[in-house]
Amino acid sequence: QVQLVESGGGLVQPGGSLRLSCAASGIAFSTNAMNWYRQAPGLQRELVAVITSGGNTNYADSVKGRFTISRDNAKNTVYLRMNSLKPEDTAVYYCNAPPLRAIGYWGQGTQVTVSS
């Protein structure tokens, strides 16, 4: 059964940090790129970070230098470390893999709120 379970979100003050986790099942995790997306209220979902099966990474300009994506293939889990958080980082964060996105599957996401 295909499943993506995001966790680790919460309320944090500006300048704070969070680490998000996404546990995947039902896919060939180690051979797939994994992506983190976010969707703020009233806005379209946007791609935040990518990690390839080989461990190469890429980031949206808005998070470059502050966010770090990583993966643990033994645990079928992808992470997003977020530092120096800003109010504009407030959104629901989702992970996904290209084969799942192609069939329209999304997990429940995890809410990140940056506010004082």
N, C-alpha and C positions, 0 to 999 in steps of 0.2 A: 504494500500500500504506500502510495506516494504521500509524503508529509514533510512540511517545513515548519519548524517551531522556533519562533524568535522569542528572545527573552533578554532581560537586563536593562530595559528602559526605566525611566522614572523622572522625578523632578530634581533638577540640579540648578545651582546658581550660575550665573555667567562666570566664565573662567574655569568652571569645574570640569570633571571628567566622568565618563561612563564607559563601560565595556559591554557591548551587545554580543549575544551568541545566537547562532542559528544551527539547530540540529536537523539534519536531513536524513530521510529514509526513503527507500523505494527507488533510488537512482544510483547510477554508478558514480558515486561522489568523487572519487579520486581522479577520474578522467574528464570531469566537467569543470569549466570555469564556474565560479560562484560570484554573484554580484550582490551588492547592497543598494537598495533604493530608498527614497523617502518621499512622503507626500504630506505637504502642509495643507491646512484648511483652505479650500478654494483654489488650490493650485494643482497642476498635473503632477503625477508621479515622476520623479527624476532619478537618474542614475547617479549614485554617489561614489561607488568604488567597485573595482573589478579585481579579481585574482584568478589567474589562469591555472590550469592543471599543473603547470610547471612552476607556479609560484610568482610569476610576473604580476606586477600590480599597476593600476592606473586609477586616477582620482579626478573627480570634478574639480575645477579651479577653485570653487568656493570652499572646499575642505582640504585642499592640498597643504601639507605641512602640519595639519592639525589631526587628521584622521589616519589610522593605520588599519588596513585589512590584513588578516592572516587566516590560515586554515590548518586544521589538524585532521589529516586523512584517516588516522587510526580511530578517531572519534566521530567521523562524518560531520564535522562541525566547522563553521566559518565564524570568524570574530570580526568585530569592528571596534577598535579602540578610538575613542573620541576625546580629545583634549581641547583645552581653551574654548569651551563651548560658548556659543553666542545665542541670543534670543532667536535669531533667524534660523538656527538649527532645529527649532521646535517643529516636530513632525512625527508621523507614524513611520517607523523604519521597517522595511521588509528585506528579506533575502530572497534570491531566486537563482535558478540555473537555466540556461537557455532552453533546454528541452521542455522544462516545466512552463516557462513563460510562453513558449510557442503554443501550448495547449490551454493557456489561460489560467493556469493554477497559481494561486498566491496563498501564502500562509496568513495568519491573523495579524501579523505585525506586532511591534512593540512601541508604545508611546514614549517619546522623549520630549520633555518640557523643560526649557531653559528660562528661568525667571527668578528674579530676586523677590 
